[in-house]
Amino acid sequence: MKKIYFLVTFLVCMGQYSFSQEIKIDSIKYGKSILDSIFIAETEEVKGSEKPKVLHAEPLYIDLIRDLGARKGEKEWNIGMGMTDKRGFDEYEALIEYEWAVIDRLGLEIELPATFFSYQGQLPSNIEKPSNRLESLKLATQWSFLVSEKAKTTLALGYLHEFKLADLNQWGQKNLYKGNIFNPFFVAAKRWGRNFHTLVYTGPKITQIFEGSTSAKFDINTSFHYMLSGTRNFAGVEINQEIQNGQLTTVLRPQMRIGFAENFLIGIVSGIPINRESQGLSAFMRIIYEPDH
C-alpha cells in the first residue's frame, strides 16, 4: 500500500512539474513574441508623413549604402578593420564611412578604404609584391523602389563609384587618380516571420585603369541571418561570390552583431575561402554608430 501511495504521489508530482515547465516554456515564447512585436513595431512605425519601412538584417562585410527603406534624417558612421592571410603576406584593411538618407528611401554614402601589407619572409616569384595604399574614394547611392509591408520584402537599386588612387609610395611621382570602378547593383531582402532574414546583393563591377587594362567581374552576395528576439543582435552567414573570366570564387563569412547601446553596435566577421589557392582565413570587425536623428 505504501508503495502504491508513493508511486501515485511521484506521478502526481511529475505531472505537476511537467505542467509547470510547459507553462514556463509557453510564457517564455509568449514573452519573446511580445518583445519581437514591440521591436518590429518601433522600427516600422510610420510617423506623420513617413513612408512604410520593413526591418531587415544588413550583412556586415559587404554592407548596404543605407538601411533598406531608409527614412530622411537617418545616418550612420562605420569604422572597419580586418586581416586576410594572402599566402606569402598578410593584408590589413581599414575603412571609415559615413552614410545618410537625404530623403525617404534614398541613401548616400562616402567611404575611404585603405590597405596595408605585412610580409612573411621572401615572397614566391609568382606573387607580385603589393604596396600600401589608400584604395579609393567611394561614393554611392541606393534607392529602395519597393517596400511591401505585407510580403515583408524590400527591393532596391544602387550605384557605387570608386575613384582609384595610386599606391602611397607613388604619391608625388605619378597621377594620384589612376582609374575608376563602376558598380551598379540590385538588392532584394525578405524577412520570414519575426526572426529570419534573407538578402541578395548583386551586380557587375567594371575596373578601368588609365595606364592599364579594363576588367570586369560579377558579384553575387547572399546572406542569411537570425535576429534575436526584441533586439538588433543577430547571427548568420554571408556568402560572397565573384565570377571573373569564367572562374567562380567563394568566401563564407559567418558573422554576428551585438548592440551595446541603442545606437552603438559591433559586428564580428570571419572569412573562410572555398577556393584557397590565393588566400587563407580572414577576420573583420565593424564598429557602427548611429547619431540621433
ChimeraX commands (.cxc) that place a marker at each C-alpha (Angstrom):
marker #1 position 0.00,0.00,0.00 radius 0.5
marker #1 position 2.82,2.37,0.87 radius 0.5
marker #1 position 4.48,1.58,-2.45 radius 0.5
marker #1 position 1.29,2.38,-4.35 radius 0.5
marker #1 position 0.87,5.62,-2.37 radius 0.5
marker #1 position 4.46,6.61,-3.08 radius 0.5
marker #1 position 4.09,5.79,-6.78 radius 0.5
marker #1 position 0.89,7.83,-7.09 radius 0.5
marker #1 position 2.48,10.76,-5.24 radius 0.5
marker #1 position 5.54,10.58,-7.50 radius 0.5
marker #1 position 3.44,10.54,-10.67 radius 0.5
marker #1 position 1.33,13.47,-9.46 radius 0.5
marker #1 position 4.49,15.48,-8.66 radius 0.5
marker #1 position 5.99,14.67,-12.06 radius 0.5
marker #1 position 2.78,15.68,-13.76 radius 0.5
marker #1 position 2.70,18.99,-11.88 radius 0.5
marker #1 position 6.37,19.61,-12.71 radius 0.5
marker #1 position 5.84,18.85,-16.41 radius 0.5
marker #1 position 2.78,21.09,-16.48 radius 0.5
marker #1 position 4.64,23.94,-14.79 radius 0.5
marker #1 position 7.56,23.53,-17.23 radius 0.5
marker #1 position 5.19,23.69,-20.18 radius 0.5
marker #1 position 3.62,26.84,-18.73 radius 0.5
marker #1 position 7.11,28.33,-18.24 radius 0.5
marker #1 position 8.17,27.49,-21.80 radius 0.5
marker #1 position 4.93,28.89,-23.19 radius 0.5
marker #1 position 5.43,32.04,-21.08 radius 0.5
marker #1 position 8.97,32.48,-22.44 radius 0.5
marker #1 position 7.76,32.01,-26.02 radius 0.5
marker #1 position 4.94,34.46,-25.43 radius 0.5
marker #1 position 7.34,36.96,-23.87 radius 0.5
marker #1 position 9.69,36.70,-26.86 radius 0.5
marker #1 position 6.77,37.12,-29.22 radius 0.5
marker #1 position 5.71,40.30,-27.40 radius 0.5
marker #1 position 9.31,41.64,-27.49 radius 0.5
marker #1 position 9.60,40.93,-31.21 radius 0.5
marker #1 position 6.29,42.56,-31.97 radius 0.5
marker #1 position 7.19,45.69,-29.99 radius 0.5
marker #1 position 10.69,45.97,-31.51 radius 0.5
marker #1 position 9.47,45.48,-35.07 radius 0.5
marker #1 position 6.62,47.92,-34.49 radius 0.5
marker #1 position 9.03,50.58,-33.18 radius 0.5
marker #1 position 11.23,50.18,-36.28 radius 0.5
marker #1 position 8.41,50.07,-38.81 radius 0.5
marker #1 position 6.03,52.55,-37.14 radius 0.5
marker #1 position 5.01,55.31,-39.54 radius 0.5
marker #1 position 5.04,58.80,-38.03 radius 0.5
marker #1 position 3.44,61.72,-39.78 radius 0.5
marker #1 position 4.25,61.74,-43.48 radius 0.5
marker #1 position 6.90,58.99,-43.25 radius 0.5
marker #1 position 6.76,56.10,-45.69 radius 0.5
marker #1 position 6.48,52.43,-44.61 radius 0.5
marker #1 position 9.68,50.55,-43.76 radius 0.5
marker #1 position 10.39,46.84,-43.22 radius 0.5
marker #1 position 13.03,45.70,-40.70 radius 0.5
marker #1 position 15.85,43.72,-42.37 radius 0.5
marker #1 position 19.20,42.36,-41.13 radius 0.5
marker #1 position 22.06,44.02,-43.02 radius 0.5
marker #1 position 25.19,41.97,-43.91 radius 0.5
marker #1 position 28.38,43.13,-42.19 radius 0.5
marker #1 position 31.16,42.65,-44.75 radius 0.5
marker #1 position 29.56,43.85,-48.00 radius 0.5
marker #1 position 27.17,46.23,-46.28 radius 0.5
marker #1 position 24.39,48.31,-47.76 radius 0.5
marker #1 position 24.59,52.00,-48.56 radius 0.5
marker #1 position 21.83,52.72,-46.04 radius 0.5
marker #1 position 19.01,50.73,-44.41 radius 0.5
marker #1 position 16.51,49.43,-46.94 radius 0.5
marker #1 position 13.51,51.75,-46.92 radius 0.5
marker #1 position 15.59,54.37,-45.09 radius 0.5
marker #1 position 13.83,57.45,-43.78 radius 0.5
marker #1 position 15.01,61.02,-44.18 radius 0.5
marker #1 position 17.49,62.03,-41.47 radius 0.5
marker #1 position 18.82,58.55,-40.70 radius 0.5
marker #1 position 22.61,58.49,-40.59 radius 0.5
marker #1 position 25.42,56.18,-39.57 radius 0.5
marker #1 position 29.20,56.11,-39.06 radius 0.5
marker #1 position 31.17,52.91,-39.69 radius 0.5
marker #1 position 34.76,52.02,-38.85 radius 0.5
marker #1 position 36.02,48.69,-40.16 radius 0.5
marker #1 position 39.24,46.73,-39.58 radius 0.5
marker #1 position 40.27,43.35,-40.93 radius 0.5
marker #1 position 43.11,40.97,-41.76 radius 0.5
marker #1 position 43.47,38.34,-44.51 radius 0.5
marker #1 position 46.13,35.68,-45.00 radius 0.5
marker #1 position 47.23,36.12,-48.63 radius 0.5
marker #1 position 49.69,33.18,-48.94 radius 0.5
marker #1 position 53.00,34.95,-48.58 radius 0.5
marker #1 position 51.88,38.14,-46.86 radius 0.5
marker #1 position 49.15,39.41,-44.54 radius 0.5
marker #1 position 46.73,42.01,-45.84 radius 0.5
marker #1 position 45.28,44.50,-43.36 radius 0.5
marker #1 position 42.27,46.57,-44.35 radius 0.5
marker #1 position 40.73,49.61,-42.71 radius 0.5
marker #1 position 37.84,51.83,-43.68 radius 0.5
marker #1 position 35.80,54.74,-42.47 radius 0.5
marker #1 position 32.43,55.56,-43.97 radius 0.5
marker #1 position 29.50,57.87,-43.45 radius 0.5
marker #1 position 26.03,57.14,-44.79 radius 0.5
marker #1 position 22.82,59.11,-44.55 radius 0.5
marker #1 position 19.31,59.33,-46.03 radius 0.5
marker #1 position 18.72,62.62,-47.80 radius 0.5
marker #1 position 15.04,61.83,-48.41 radius 0.5
marker #1 position 12.83,58.85,-47.61 radius 0.5
marker #1 position 14.18,55.66,-49.22 radius 0.5
marker #1 position 17.22,57.34,-50.81 radius 0.5
marker #1 position 20.60,56.83,-49.12 radius 0.5
marker #1 position 24.06,58.20,-49.88 radius 0.5
marker #1 position 27.49,57.04,-48.72 radius 0.5
marker #1 position 31.08,58.21,-48.76 radius 0.5
marker #1 position 33.89,55.82,-47.81 radius 0.5
marker #1 position 37.68,55.83,-47.59 radius 0.5
marker #1 position 39.18,52.30,-47.61 radius 0.5
marker #1 position 42.91,51.64,-47.06 radius 0.5
marker #1 position 45.04,48.50,-47.38 radius 0.5
marker #1 position 48.39,47.72,-45.71 radius 0.5
marker #1 position 50.64,44.68,-46.05 radius 0.5
marker #1 position 52.99,42.72,-43.80 radius 0.5
marker #1 position 55.32,40.23,-45.46 radius 0.5
marker #1 position 56.06,36.71,-44.27 radius 0.5
marker #1 position 59.66,36.39,-45.43 radius 0.5
marker #1 position 60.54,36.13,-49.13 radius 0.5
marker #1 position 57.56,36.19,-51.49 radius 0.5
marker #1 position 57.27,33.43,-54.14 radius 0.5
marker #1 position 58.34,34.56,-57.63 radius 0.5
marker #1 position 54.77,34.24,-58.98 radius 0.5
marker #1 position 53.36,36.71,-56.43 radius 0.5
marker #1 position 53.72,40.45,-57.07 radius 0.5
marker #1 position 54.84,42.47,-54.06 radius 0.5
marker #1 position 51.90,44.77,-53.15 radius 0.5
marker #1 position 52.26,48.30,-51.81 radius 0.5
marker #1 position 50.39,50.08,-49.05 radius 0.5
marker #1 position 47.64,52.26,-50.42 radius 0.5
marker #1 position 44.61,54.39,-49.81 radius 0.5
marker #1 position 42.47,52.29,-52.15 radius 0.5
marker #1 position 39.98,54.83,-53.40 radius 0.5
marker #1 position 37.33,57.40,-52.71 radius 0.5
marker #1 position 33.96,55.62,-52.79 radius 0.5
marker #1 position 30.71,57.43,-53.48 radius 0.5
marker #1 position 27.44,55.51,-53.59 radius 0.5
marker #1 position 23.68,55.86,-53.65 radius 0.5
marker #1 position 20.82,53.42,-53.02 radius 0.5
marker #1 position 17.11,53.78,-53.73 radius 0.5
marker #1 position 14.50,51.45,-52.22 radius 0.5
marker #1 position 11.92,51.42,-55.00 radius 0.5
marker #1 position 9.61,48.78,-53.49 radius 0.5
marker #1 position 8.69,48.31,-49.83 radius 0.5
marker #1 position 5.99,45.71,-49.17 radius 0.5
marker #1 position 4.81,45.50,-45.56 radius 0.5
marker #1 position 2.50,42.60,-46.39 radius 0.5
marker #1 position 5.25,40.49,-48.01 radius 0.5
marker #1 position 7.94,41.82,-45.60 radius 0.5
marker #1 position 10.06,42.47,-48.69 radius 0.5
marker #1 position 12.17,45.38,-49.94 radius 0.5
marker #1 position 13.79,45.84,-53.36 radius 0.5
marker #1 position 16.45,48.45,-54.12 radius 0.5
marker #1 position 18.71,49.70,-56.89 radius 0.5
marker #1 position 22.06,51.38,-56.32 radius 0.5
marker #1 position 25.28,52.58,-57.83 radius 0.5
marker #1 position 28.77,52.67,-56.31 radius 0.5
marker #1 position 31.64,54.54,-57.97 radius 0.5
marker #1 position 35.25,54.24,-56.85 radius 0.5
marker #1 position 37.90,56.77,-57.81 radius 0.5
marker #1 position 41.01,54.56,-57.69 radius 0.5
marker #1 position 44.10,56.14,-56.12 radius 0.5
marker #1 position 47.81,55.46,-56.65 radius 0.5
marker #1 position 49.87,53.48,-54.12 radius 0.5
marker #1 position 51.20,55.56,-51.24 radius 0.5
marker #1 position 54.82,55.15,-52.41 radius 0.5
marker #1 position 53.87,56.68,-55.79 radius 0.5
marker #1 position 52.22,59.82,-54.47 radius 0.5
marker #1 position 54.01,62.83,-55.99 radius 0.5
marker #1 position 55.60,60.63,-58.70 radius 0.5
marker #1 position 52.52,59.60,-60.67 radius 0.5
marker #1 position 48.99,60.86,-61.05 radius 0.5
marker #1 position 47.11,60.40,-57.78 radius 0.5
marker #1 position 43.93,59.45,-59.67 radius 0.5
marker #1 position 44.61,56.26,-61.61 radius 0.5
marker #1 position 41.24,54.80,-62.61 radius 0.5
marker #1 position 37.61,54.01,-61.88 radius 0.5
marker #1 position 35.40,51.17,-60.70 radius 0.5
marker #1 position 31.80,51.19,-61.92 radius 0.5
marker #1 position 29.42,49.11,-59.82 radius 0.5
marker #1 position 25.63,49.21,-60.34 radius 0.5
marker #1 position 23.81,46.77,-58.06 radius 0.5
marker #1 position 20.44,45.31,-57.11 radius 0.5
marker #1 position 19.26,44.34,-53.60 radius 0.5
marker #1 position 16.36,42.08,-52.62 radius 0.5
marker #1 position 15.60,41.36,-48.96 radius 0.5
marker #1 position 12.84,39.46,-47.17 radius 0.5
marker #1 position 12.02,38.79,-43.53 radius 0.5
marker #1 position 10.47,35.40,-42.79 radius 0.5
marker #1 position 8.26,35.68,-39.74 radius 0.5
marker #1 position 9.85,37.77,-36.98 radius 0.5
marker #1 position 13.40,36.46,-36.75 radius 0.5
marker #1 position 14.71,35.03,-40.03 radius 0.5
marker #1 position 16.17,37.32,-42.70 radius 0.5
marker #1 position 17.50,36.70,-46.23 radius 0.5
marker #1 position 19.14,39.17,-48.61 radius 0.5
marker #1 position 20.72,39.18,-52.08 radius 0.5
marker #1 position 23.12,41.93,-53.22 radius 0.5
marker #1 position 24.34,41.50,-56.80 radius 0.5
marker #1 position 25.72,43.37,-59.80 radius 0.5
marker #1 position 28.64,43.80,-62.23 radius 0.5
marker #1 position 31.87,45.52,-61.27 radius 0.5
marker #1 position 33.98,47.08,-64.07 radius 0.5
marker #1 position 37.52,48.24,-63.27 radius 0.5
marker #1 position 39.19,50.74,-65.61 radius 0.5
marker #1 position 42.85,51.64,-65.02 radius 0.5
marker #1 position 44.09,54.54,-67.14 radius 0.5
marker #1 position 47.60,53.10,-67.71 radius 0.5
marker #1 position 46.42,49.51,-67.87 radius 0.5
marker #1 position 43.57,47.32,-68.98 radius 0.5
marker #1 position 39.87,47.16,-68.24 radius 0.5
marker #1 position 38.48,44.13,-66.41 radius 0.5
marker #1 position 35.02,43.02,-65.34 radius 0.5
marker #1 position 33.53,40.62,-62.83 radius 0.5
marker #1 position 30.10,39.85,-61.43 radius 0.5
marker #1 position 29.37,39.80,-57.70 radius 0.5
marker #1 position 26.70,37.66,-56.05 radius 0.5
marker #1 position 26.41,38.27,-52.31 radius 0.5
marker #1 position 23.76,36.40,-50.32 radius 0.5
marker #1 position 23.15,36.43,-46.58 radius 0.5
marker #1 position 21.06,34.54,-44.04 radius 0.5
marker #1 position 20.52,35.85,-40.50 radius 0.5
marker #1 position 18.61,35.06,-37.34 radius 0.5
marker #1 position 17.81,38.16,-35.27 radius 0.5
marker #1 position 17.44,37.56,-31.54 radius 0.5
marker #1 position 14.05,38.37,-30.07 radius 0.5
marker #1 position 13.45,42.00,-29.16 radius 0.5
marker #1 position 17.00,43.10,-30.08 radius 0.5
marker #1 position 19.14,44.19,-33.00 radius 0.5
marker #1 position 21.59,41.37,-32.28 radius 0.5
marker #1 position 21.89,38.69,-34.91 radius 0.5
marker #1 position 23.95,35.72,-36.05 radius 0.5
marker #1 position 24.22,34.41,-39.57 radius 0.5
marker #1 position 26.37,33.88,-42.62 radius 0.5
marker #1 position 27.25,35.99,-45.65 radius 0.5
marker #1 position 28.31,34.26,-48.87 radius 0.5
marker #1 position 30.47,36.45,-51.13 radius 0.5
marker #1 position 30.91,35.12,-54.68 radius 0.5
marker #1 position 32.75,36.56,-57.69 radius 0.5
marker #1 position 32.63,35.38,-61.30 radius 0.5
marker #1 position 35.59,36.54,-63.40 radius 0.5
marker #1 position 36.97,35.03,-66.61 radius 0.5
marker #1 position 34.69,32.05,-66.13 radius 0.5
marker #1 position 36.07,31.32,-62.65 radius 0.5
marker #1 position 33.93,31.35,-59.50 radius 0.5
marker #1 position 35.48,32.24,-56.14 radius 0.5
marker #1 position 33.50,31.92,-52.93 radius 0.5
marker #1 position 34.12,33.10,-49.37 radius 0.5
marker #1 position 31.86,32.10,-46.49 radius 0.5
marker #1 position 31.63,34.75,-43.78 radius 0.5
marker #1 position 29.98,33.61,-40.51 radius 0.5
marker #1 position 29.11,36.72,-38.52 radius 0.5
marker #1 position 27.37,38.19,-35.54 radius 0.5
marker #1 position 26.25,41.67,-34.49 radius 0.5
marker #1 position 25.93,42.82,-30.90 radius 0.5
marker #1 position 24.29,46.01,-29.69 radius 0.5
marker #1 position 25.93,47.68,-26.67 radius 0.5
marker #1 position 23.57,50.66,-26.73 radius 0.5
marker #1 position 20.57,51.79,-28.73 radius 0.5
marker #1 position 22.83,53.48,-31.32 radius 0.5
marker #1 position 26.14,51.60,-30.92 radius 0.5
marker #1 position 26.79,48.15,-32.37 radius 0.5
marker #1 position 29.77,45.94,-33.15 radius 0.5
marker #1 position 29.88,43.35,-35.92 radius 0.5
marker #1 position 32.38,40.47,-35.98 radius 0.5
marker #1 position 33.04,38.52,-39.18 radius 0.5
marker #1 position 35.29,35.58,-40.06 radius 0.5
marker #1 position 36.19,34.61,-43.64 radius 0.5
marker #1 position 36.52,31.03,-44.88 radius 0.5
marker #1 position 37.53,30.82,-48.57 radius 0.5
marker #1 position 36.28,27.86,-50.58 radius 0.5
marker #1 position 38.99,28.46,-53.20 radius 0.5
marker #1 position 42.15,28.59,-51.10 radius 0.5
marker #1 position 44.78,29.00,-53.84 radius 0.5
marker #1 position 45.42,32.70,-53.27 radius 0.5
marker #1 position 44.15,33.43,-49.76 radius 0.5
marker #1 position 43.53,31.84,-46.40 radius 0.5
marker #1 position 41.34,32.66,-43.43 radius 0.5
marker #1 position 40.38,36.23,-42.61 radius 0.5
marker #1 position 38.78,38.26,-39.84 radius 0.5
marker #1 position 36.90,41.57,-39.91 radius 0.5
marker #1 position 35.26,43.85,-37.34 radius 0.5
marker #1 position 32.83,46.69,-37.97 radius 0.5
marker #1 position 32.01,49.39,-35.40 radius 0.5
marker #1 position 28.65,51.04,-36.07 radius 0.5
marker #1 position 27.46,54.31,-34.55 radius 0.5
marker #1 position 24.10,55.89,-35.38 radius 0.5
marker #1 position 23.75,59.52,-34.25 radius 0.5
marker #1 position 20.32,60.55,-33.04 radius 0.5
marker #1 position 18.00,61.87,-35.74 radius 0.5
marker link #1:1,2 radius 0.2
marker link #1:2,3 radius 0.2
marker link #1:3,4 radius 0.2
marker link #1:4,5 radius 0.2
marker link #1:5,6 radius 0.2
marker link #1:6,7 radius 0.2
marker link #1:7,8 radius 0.2
marker link #1:8,9 radius 0.2
marker link #1:9,10 radius 0.2
marker link #1:10,11 radius 0.2
marker link #1:11,12 radius 0.2
marker link #1:12,13 radius 0.2
marker link #1:13,14 radius 0.2
marker link #1:14,15 radius 0.2
marker link #1:15,16 radius 0.2
marker link #1:16,17 radius 0.2
marker link #1:17,18 radius 0.2
marker link #1:18,19 radius 0.2
marker link #1:19,20 radius 0.2
marker link #1:20,21 radius 0.2
marker link #1:21,22 radius 0.2
marker link #1:22,23 radius 0.2
marker link #1:23,24 radius 0.2
marker link #1:24,25 radius 0.2
marker link #1:25,26 radius 0.2
marker link #1:26,27 radius 0.2
marker link #1:27,28 radius 0.2
marker link #1:28,29 radius 0.2
marker link #1:29,30 radius 0.2
marker link #1:30,31 radius 0.2
marker link #1:31,32 radius 0.2
marker link #1:32,33 radius 0.2
marker link #1:33,34 radius 0.2
marker link #1:34,35 radius 0.2
marker link #1:35,36 radius 0.2
marker link #1:36,37 radius 0.2
marker link #1:37,38 radius 0.2
marker link #1:38,39 radius 0.2
marker link #1:39,40 radius 0.2
marker link #1:40,41 radius 0.2
marker link #1:41,42 radius 0.2
marker link #1:42,43 radius 0.2
marker link #1:43,44 radius 0.2
marker link #1:44,45 radius 0.2
marker link #1:45,46 radius 0.2
marker link #1:46,47 radius 0.2
marker link #1:47,48 radius 0.2
marker link #1:48,49 radius 0.2
marker link #1:49,50 radius 0.2
marker link #1:50,51 radius 0.2
marker link #1:51,52 radius 0.2
marker link #1:52,53 radius 0.2
marker link #1:53,54 radius 0.2
marker link #1:54,55 radius 0.2
marker link #1:55,56 radius 0.2
marker link #1:56,57 radius 0.2
marker link #1:57,58 radius 0.2
marker link #1:58,59 radius 0.2
marker link #1:59,60 radius 0.2
marker link #1:60,61 radius 0.2
marker link #1:61,62 radius 0.2
marker link #1:62,63 radius 0.2
marker link #1:63,64 radius 0.2
marker link #1:64,65 radius 0.2
marker link #1:65,66 radius 0.2
marker link #1:66,67 radius 0.2
marker link #1:67,68 radius 0.2
marker link #1:68,69 radius 0.2
marker link #1:69,70 radius 0.2
marker link #1:70,71 radius 0.2
marker link #1:71,72 radius 0.2
marker link #1:72,73 radius 0.2
marker link #1:73,74 radius 0.2
marker link #1:74,75 radius 0.2
marker link #1:75,76 radius 0.2
marker link #1:76,77 radius 0.2
marker link #1:77,78 radius 0.2
marker link #1:78,79 radius 0.2
marker link #1:79,80 radius 0.2
marker link #1:80,81 radius 0.2
marker link #1:81,82 radius 0.2
marker link #1:82,83 radius 0.2
marker link #1:83,84 radius 0.2
marker link #1:84,85 radius 0.2
marker link #1:85,86 radius 0.2
marker link #1:86,87 radius 0.2
marker link #1:87,88 radius 0.2
marker link #1:88,89 radius 0.2
marker link #1:89,90 radius 0.2
marker link #1:90,91 radius 0.2
marker link #1:91,92 radius 0.2
marker link #1:92,93 radius 0.2
marker link #1:93,94 radius 0.2
marker link #1:94,95 radius 0.2
marker link #1:95,96 radius 0.2
marker link #1:96,97 radius 0.2
marker link #1:97,98 radius 0.2
marker link #1:98,99 radius 0.2
marker link #1:99,100 radius 0.2
marker link #1:100,101 radius 0.2
marker link #1:101,102 radius 0.2
marker link #1:102,103 radius 0.2
marker link #1:103,104 radius 0.2
marker link #1:104,105 radius 0.2
marker link #1:105,106 radius 0.2
marker link #1:106,107 radius 0.2
marker link #1:107,108 radius 0.2
marker link #1:108,109 radius 0.2
marker link #1:109,110 radius 0.2
marker link #1:110,111 radius 0.2
marker link #1:111,112 radius 0.2
marker link #1:112,113 radius 0.2
marker link #1:113,114 radius 0.2
marker link #1:114,115 radius 0.2
marker link #1:115,116 radius 0.2
marker link #1:116,117 radius 0.2
marker link #1:117,118 radius 0.2
marker link #1:118,119 radius 0.2
marker link #1:119,120 radius 0.2
marker link #1:120,121 radius 0.2
marker link #1:121,122 radius 0.2
marker link #1:122,123 radius 0.2
marker link #1:123,124 radius 0.2
marker link #1:124,125 radius 0.2
marker link #1:125,126 radius 0.2
marker link #1:126,127 radius 0.2
marker link #1:127,128 radius 0.2
marker link #1:128,129 radius 0.2
marker link #1:129,130 radius 0.2
marker link #1:130,131 radius 0.2
marker link #1:131,132 radius 0.2
marker link #1:132,133 radius 0.2
marker link #1:133,134 radius 0.2
marker link #1:134,135 radius 0.2
marker link #1:135,136 radius 0.2
marker link #1:136,137 radius 0.2
marker link #1:137,138 radius 0.2
marker link #1:138,139 radius 0.2
marker link #1:139,140 radius 0.2
marker link #1:140,141 radius 0.2
marker link #1:141,142 radius 0.2
marker link #1:142,143 radius 0.2
marker link #1:143,144 radius 0.2
marker link #1:144,145 radius 0.2
marker link #1:145,146 radius 0.2
marker link #1:146,147 radius 0.2
marker link #1:147,148 radius 0.2
marker link #1:148,149 radius 0.2
marker link #1:149,150 radius 0.2
marker link #1:150,151 radius 0.2
marker link #1:151,152 radius 0.2
marker link #1:152,153 radius 0.2
marker link #1:153,154 radius 0.2
marker link #1:154,155 radius 0.2
marker link #1:155,156 radius 0.2
marker link #1:156,157 radius 0.2
marker link #1:157,158 radius 0.2
marker link #1:158,159 radius 0.2
marker link #1:159,160 radius 0.2
marker link #1:160,161 radius 0.2
marker link #1:161,162 radius 0.2
marker link #1:162,163 radius 0.2
marker link #1:163,164 radius 0.2
marker link #1:164,165 radius 0.2
marker link #1:165,166 radius 0.2
marker link #1:166,167 radius 0.2
marker link #1:167,168 radius 0.2
marker link #1:168,169 radius 0.2
marker link #1:169,170 radius 0.2
marker link #1:170,171 radius 0.2
marker link #1:171,172 radius 0.2
marker link #1:172,173 radius 0.2
marker link #1:173,174 radius 0.2
marker link #1:174,175 radius 0.2
marker link #1:175,176 radius 0.2
marker link #1:176,177 radius 0.2
marker link #1:177,178 radius 0.2
marker link #1:178,179 radius 0.2
marker link #1:179,180 radius 0.2
marker link #1:180,181 radius 0.2
marker link #1:181,182 radius 0.2
marker link #1:182,183 radius 0.2
marker link #1:183,184 radius 0.2
marker link #1:184,185 radius 0.2
marker link #1:185,186 radius 0.2
marker link #1:186,187 radius 0.2
marker link #1:187,188 radius 0.2
marker link #1:188,189 radius 0.2
marker link #1:189,190 radius 0.2
marker link #1:190,191 radius 0.2
marker link #1:191,192 radius 0.2
marker link #1:192,193 radius 0.2
marker link #1:193,194 radius 0.2
marker link #1:194,195 radius 0.2
marker link #1:195,196 radius 0.2
marker link #1:196,197 radius 0.2
marker link #1:197,198 radius 0.2
marker link #1:198,199 radius 0.2
marker link #1:199,200 radius 0.2
marker link #1:200,201 radius 0.2
marker link #1:201,202 radius 0.2
marker link #1:202,203 radius 0.2
marker link #1:203,204 radius 0.2
marker link #1:204,205 radius 0.2
marker link #1:205,206 radius 0.2
marker link #1:206,207 radius 0.2
marker link #1:207,208 radius 0.2
marker link #1:208,209 radius 0.2
marker link #1:209,210 radius 0.2
marker link #1:210,211 radius 0.2
marker link #1:211,212 radius 0.2
marker link #1:212,213 radius 0.2
marker link #1:213,214 radius 0.2
marker link #1:214,215 radius 0.2
marker link #1:215,216 radius 0.2
marker link #1:216,217 radius 0.2
marker link #1:217,218 radius 0.2
marker link #1:218,219 radius 0.2
marker link #1:219,220 radius 0.2
marker link #1:220,221 radius 0.2
marker link #1:221,222 radius 0.2
marker link #1:222,223 radius 0.2
marker link #1:223,224 radius 0.2
marker link #1:224,225 radius 0.2
marker link #1:225,226 radius 0.2
marker link #1:226,227 radius 0.2
marker link #1:227,228 radius 0.2
marker link #1:228,229 radius 0.2
marker link #1:229,230 radius 0.2
marker link #1:230,231 radius 0.2
marker link #1:231,232 radius 0.2
marker link #1:232,233 radius 0.2
marker link #1:233,234 radius 0.2
marker link #1:234,235 radius 0.2
marker link #1:235,236 radius 0.2
marker link #1:236,237 radius 0.2
marker link #1:237,238 radius 0.2
marker link #1:238,239 radius 0.2
marker link #1:239,240 radius 0.2
marker link #1:240,241 radius 0.2
marker link #1:241,242 radius 0.2
marker link #1:242,243 radius 0.2
marker link #1:243,244 radius 0.2
marker link #1:244,245 radius 0.2
marker link #1:245,246 radius 0.2
marker link #1:246,247 radius 0.2
marker link #1:247,248 radius 0.2
marker link #1:248,249 radius 0.2
marker link #1:249,250 radius 0.2
marker link #1:250,251 radius 0.2
marker link #1:251,252 radius 0.2
marker link #1:252,253 radius 0.2
marker link #1:253,254 radius 0.2
marker link #1:254,255 radius 0.2
marker link #1:255,256 radius 0.2
marker link #1:256,257 radius 0.2
marker link #1:257,258 radius 0.2
marker link #1:258,259 radius 0.2
marker link #1:259,260 radius 0.2
marker link #1:260,261 radius 0.2
marker link #1:261,262 radius 0.2
marker link #1:262,263 radius 0.2
marker link #1:263,264 radius 0.2
marker link #1:264,265 radius 0.2
marker link #1:265,266 radius 0.2
marker link #1:266,267 radius 0.2
marker link #1:267,268 radius 0.2
marker link #1:268,269 radius 0.2
marker link #1:269,270 radius 0.2
marker link #1:270,271 radius 0.2
marker link #1:271,272 radius 0.2
marker link #1:272,273 radius 0.2
marker link #1:273,274 radius 0.2
marker link #1:274,275 radius 0.2
marker link #1:275,276 radius 0.2
marker link #1:276,277 radius 0.2
marker link #1:277,278 radius 0.2
marker link #1:278,279 radius 0.2
marker link #1:279,280 radius 0.2
marker link #1:280,281 radius 0.2
marker link #1:281,282 radius 0.2
marker link #1:282,283 radius 0.2
marker link #1:283,284 radius 0.2
marker link #1:284,285 radius 0.2
marker link #1:285,286 radius 0.2
marker link #1:286,287 radius 0.2
marker link #1:287,288 radius 0.2
marker link #1:288,289 radius 0.2
marker link #1:289,290 radius 0.2
marker link #1:290,291 radius 0.2
marker link #1:291,292 radius 0.2
marker link #1:292,293 radius 0.2
view
